[in-house]
Amino acid sequence: MPTTAAVLLSSIALPGLSSSPAQAADCVPRSAVSTNAWNVVHCGVPDIDQHRNGLDATGEKYCVPTAAMNALFWFDKNGYPNMLSGNYDAMSSEPNTFSEVTRKIKSLAARMNTQDDGTIVSDAVNGLNSHIAEKGYSSRFQAKYRSVAYDPSPGRAVAVALAGDLNPGMAIGKVIRKKNGAVVGGHAVSLTASYGAVGGLSRITIHDPGTQGFGGNGQSPTIPLTYELGTFVPGLGHKIIGYGYNGESVYFQGMITIS
């Protein structure tokens, strides 16, 4: 098993059980974090499809750069307009816009050294920091990896990452998939909300780039998915209840934070 910093994140579309009312059209941003409770919501985060023509293998292994692109687009529309060049609607299926978003994902994937079997976490962090530096924001933002594999309160950790310090941050979640007792792969998602309390329920909302789009030729609508964090397994993290398919169990293991 490779070390945490070298785990490959490939991709698979994983179904969700519910959408989050906090991410609906009337979404209200929230940023409240205390020692015992938290409620942080980012509105307007894109939900870009990784499965698109123009990427190798139609984007099958591009979950990490696509989830990261969601974060960069959000920053670009929320106070940091040079984070990405141009002015594009990331959720548009208009052919020229869709192609430009695809090119941006491909460029970021090159920085992250994305390969046929996925993206190494450390390469993803380095690629993000390279992009941030090129855009002139290295004094404001830094990408880092944070493990939650042994964290008793990972939902609060997500809330702290999204709330940021002086300004809101973003987070890209890393999950591990197990079946019949063996690790069968990893995946990356965009973390957009976290709410809960110590000793009570803890829920996270994600945008999953693996959600199937329109055969790679167009962008599907935003599909926010909210899950409860459940059983804690040391070294793997908390089980994401209801996330997975065909008998898989999925665990929230860590996240790349940008703050």
Secondary structure as GFF3:
##gff-version 3
##sequence-region A 1 259
A	DSSP	three_ten_helix	4	6	.	.	.	ID=ss1
A	DSSP	beta_strand	8	9	.	.	.	ID=ss2
A	DSSP	three_ten_helix	21	23	.	.	.	ID=ss3
A	DSSP	beta_strand	30	33	.	.	.	ID=ss4
A	DSSP	beta_strand	37	41	.	.	.	ID=ss5
A	DSSP	three_ten_helix	56	59	.	.	.	ID=ss6
A	DSSP	alpha_helix	63	77	.	.	.	ID=ss7
A	DSSP	alpha_helix	95	111	.	.	.	ID=ss8
A	DSSP	beta_strand	119	120	.	.	.	ID=ss9
A	DSSP	alpha_helix	121	134	.	.	.	ID=ss10
A	DSSP	beta_strand	143	147	.	.	.	ID=ss11
A	DSSP	alpha_helix	154	163	.	.	.	ID=ss12
A	DSSP	beta_strand	170	179	.	.	.	ID=ss13
A	DSSP	beta_strand	182	197	.	.	.	ID=ss14
A	DSSP	beta_strand	202	207	.	.	.	ID=ss15
A	DSSP	beta_strand	225	233	.	.	.	ID=ss16
A	DSSP	beta_strand	237	240	.	.	.	ID=ss17
A	DSSP	beta_strand	249	258	.	.	.	ID=ss18
###
